[in-house]
Structures are given as C-alpha cells and as structure tokens.
Amino acid sequence: MLDFLKKPIFLIIIAAAIIAAGIWAYVSNRSEEKAAEEKAAEEQAKVDPQTQPLTADLTNIDIGEVTDSIKSQTDIADSNATSVDSRNQLAAIDIQLPKSLAQGSGTTNYIYTSSADRIYNWVISISNASEAFVRSKVYKNDYLGDLTAINRDFWKINYVQALQIAEKNGGLDFRNYYDVSSVCLVLKKGDPKGWLYWYVTYTATGQVNSIQIDANSAAIISGDEEE
C-alpha cells in the first residue's frame, strides 16, 4: 500500500485534486463577490435617480421630433383665428403640461388679439396628442392680461427647447426635490424691455418655481435683469 502511495500516478492524482479544489474555491468566491456587487448596484440605483435609464420625454427628446408638429399646430391656430377676424394677430402661447412631461401630452393655447376688438381675445386650444381644437372668446383681462401682438421674428425657440433650457437651469433640481404636478410655459412680451420671453413655471404643492428665457437668444433672465 505504501509503495502505491509513492507511485507517480498517485502523486499526479493528488496534485490534480488540489488544483481542482483551488479552482473551485476561486470560482465560488468570485461568484459570491459578483452577486454582492450586483446587489449593491441595485440598491444604489434605488436611491440614486441618475443611475436609472432615462425615460424619453419632452426634457430629453431631440428637438427635430417635435418641430413639424409644432408648426402644424401653429398653422391650425393661425388659420382658425384669421377665419373669424382677419385682423387677429398672435399675442401669446400658453402650454399646459402634466407631471409626466410626455411627448404629445398636454394642451397648447394660442391667444390672438385684434385692433378692432377692445374687449375680447380669441383663444385656439389644441390637443398636443391629436391636434383636435376648440375656439373661444375670452375677456382680454381674464386670461394673461391685456396682451399685444408679438413679433414672430424674435420667436426663435419653441416650447420644448424652452423646457429643456429651464431643466438645465433649476427646473430638473426642482422636480427632483418636489412632487411637481404640472409645468406651464407661456410665450409673450414682458419685462424687462418689453421683449419676447418664455415664462416656464413648475408647480408643486405649496411651491412654485419660475424661469424666464429670452425667446430670441435663449438666454436666462436673472432677477437683477427683471428689475
């Protein structure tokens, strides 16, 4: 028996067993480490929104995806506004978006004013999903104030671009901190200088965050400039 233990074949078997045991131990230990790493990554993703895959919405889509639909909406609004009064001119745009900020969500309201009508403005409300619309007359001071016609030459950025600019300048931080219920974007002339601006307003329970953007240059208007 002792002679067999001294034979080369036995020594080879013993060496192979030791190597196999070492490999199994390494593989087992690495599998446990990988499982622990994956679990830690999952836990981190739960508490860190930045690790989550981005959901496509108006805050991150390519502008080219909405350019045609916005133009189509504007054409619909212009056509219907001038059909009731050829002197109607675009004075403001008011976009109401839900919490999801999903593409095709919400409603766009085009507000028109006429030099021949000192009491009413015409509003064309268009669904962002279907382009279905309704027309209505509202008292000038009841909706966005006594508006004046805008110069479209200074309307260089659309509402999706304005939203994406606002997101990078405090809007996203506000949404991450508060439970925002809606976002409103209004294009109209205003202070300072009576220029054309986008007013982006995030609304949460008891909290509002407003960001003003030059519709021509896309510059953010600070509080000092507003004064």
TATA-V942223 format. One record per residue. N is the residue number from 0. RES is the residue in one letter. D_LAST is the distance of its C-alpha to the last C-alpha in Angstrom with 1 decimal. Layout:
<<N,RES,D_LAST> <N,RES,D_LAST>>
This chain:
<<0,M,101.9> <1,L,100.8> <2,D,101.9> <3,F,99.5> <4,L,96.6> <5,K,97.4> <6,K,97.3> <7,P,94.5> <8,I,93.6> <9,F,92.8> <10,L,90.7> <11,I,88.8> <12,I,88.2> <13,I,86.9> <14,A,84.6> <15,A,83.2> <16,A,82.7> <17,I,80.8> <18,I,78.5> <19,A,77.9> <20,A,77.0> <21,G,74.6> <22,I,72.9> <23,W,72.7> <24,A,71.2> <25,Y,68.5> <26,V,67.7> <27,S,67.5> <28,N,65.3> <29,R,62.9> <30,S,62.7> <31,E,61.7> <32,E,59.1> <33,K,57.6> <34,A,57.6> <35,A,55.7> <36,E,53.2> <37,E,52.6> <38,K,52.2> <39,A,49.7> <40,A,47.7> <41,E,47.7> <42,E,46.6> <43,Q,43.7> <44,A,42.6> <45,K,42.5> <46,V,39.9> <47,D,38.0> <48,P,36.3> <49,Q,35.8> <50,T,39.6> <51,Q,39.9> <52,P,40.5> <53,L,37.4> <54,T,37.7> <55,A,36.8> <56,D,33.8> <57,L,30.8> <58,T,29.0> <59,N,31.8> <60,I,33.8> <61,D,34.2> <62,I,31.9> <63,G,35.1> <64,E,36.5> <65,V,34.0> <66,T,33.5> <67,D,36.5> <68,S,35.9> <69,I,32.3> <70,K,33.7> <71,S,36.5> <72,Q,34.3> <73,T,32.2> <74,D,35.5> <75,I,36.7> <76,A,33.7> <77,D,33.8> <78,S,37.5> <79,N,37.4> <80,A,34.6> <81,T,36.2> <82,S,39.6> <83,V,38.7> <84,D,36.8> <85,S,36.8> <86,R,33.7> <87,N,31.6> <88,Q,28.7> <89,L,26.6> <90,A,23.2> <91,A,22.2> <92,I,23.8> <93,D,23.7> <94,I,25.6> <95,Q,26.9> <96,L,28.4> <97,P,30.7> <98,K,30.7> <99,S,33.1> <100,L,30.9> <101,A,34.2> <102,Q,34.7> <103,G,35.6> <104,S,34.2> <105,G,32.0> <106,T,31.3> <107,T,29.2> <108,N,28.3> <109,Y,27.9> <110,I,26.6> <111,Y,27.9> <112,T,27.4> <113,S,30.0> <114,S,29.9> <115,A,33.2> <116,D,31.9> <117,R,29.6> <118,I,30.2> <119,Y,30.3> <120,N,28.8> <121,W,31.1> <122,V,30.4> <123,I,32.5> <124,S,32.5> <125,I,34.1> <126,S,35.5> <127,N,34.5> <128,A,38.0> <129,S,40.3> <130,E,38.3> <131,A,39.8> <132,F,37.6> <133,V,37.4> <134,R,36.0> <135,S,34.6> <136,K,33.2> <137,V,30.3> <138,Y,28.8> <139,K,25.6> <140,N,23.5> <141,D,25.2> <142,Y,23.8> <143,L,20.2> <144,G,19.8> <145,D,20.8> <146,L,20.5> <147,T,21.2> <148,A,23.3> <149,I,21.8> <150,N,23.1> <151,R,25.0> <152,D,25.2> <153,F,21.7> <154,W,22.7> <155,K,24.0> <156,I,23.8> <157,N,25.3> <158,Y,24.4> <159,V,26.7> <160,Q,25.1> <161,A,21.6> <162,L,23.2> <163,Q,24.8> <164,I,21.7> <165,A,20.0> <166,E,23.2> <167,K,23.0> <168,N,19.4> <169,G,20.0> <170,G,21.6> <171,L,25.2> <172,D,24.8> <173,F,23.4> <174,R,26.4> <175,N,28.8> <176,Y,27.8> <177,Y,27.5> <178,D,29.8> <179,V,27.5> <180,S,28.9> <181,S,27.0> <182,V,24.3> <183,C,22.5> <184,L,21.0> <185,V,19.6> <186,L,19.3> <187,K,17.6> <188,K,15.4> <189,G,11.8> <190,D,8.2> <191,P,7.2> <192,K,10.3> <193,G,12.5> <194,W,14.0> <195,L,16.1> <196,Y,14.9> <197,W,16.8> <198,Y,15.6> <199,V,18.0> <200,T,18.7> <201,Y,21.4> <202,T,23.1> <203,A,25.6> <204,T,27.4> <205,G,24.9> <206,Q,22.3> <207,V,19.5> <208,N,17.7> <209,S,15.1> <210,I,14.4> <211,Q,12.7> <212,I,14.8> <213,D,15.1> <214,A,18.4> <215,N,19.7> <216,S,19.2> <217,A,18.9> <218,A,16.1> <219,I,14.0> <220,I,10.3> <221,S,9.0> <222,G,6.5> <223,D,5.3> <224,E,5.3> <225,E,3.8> <226,E,0.0>>
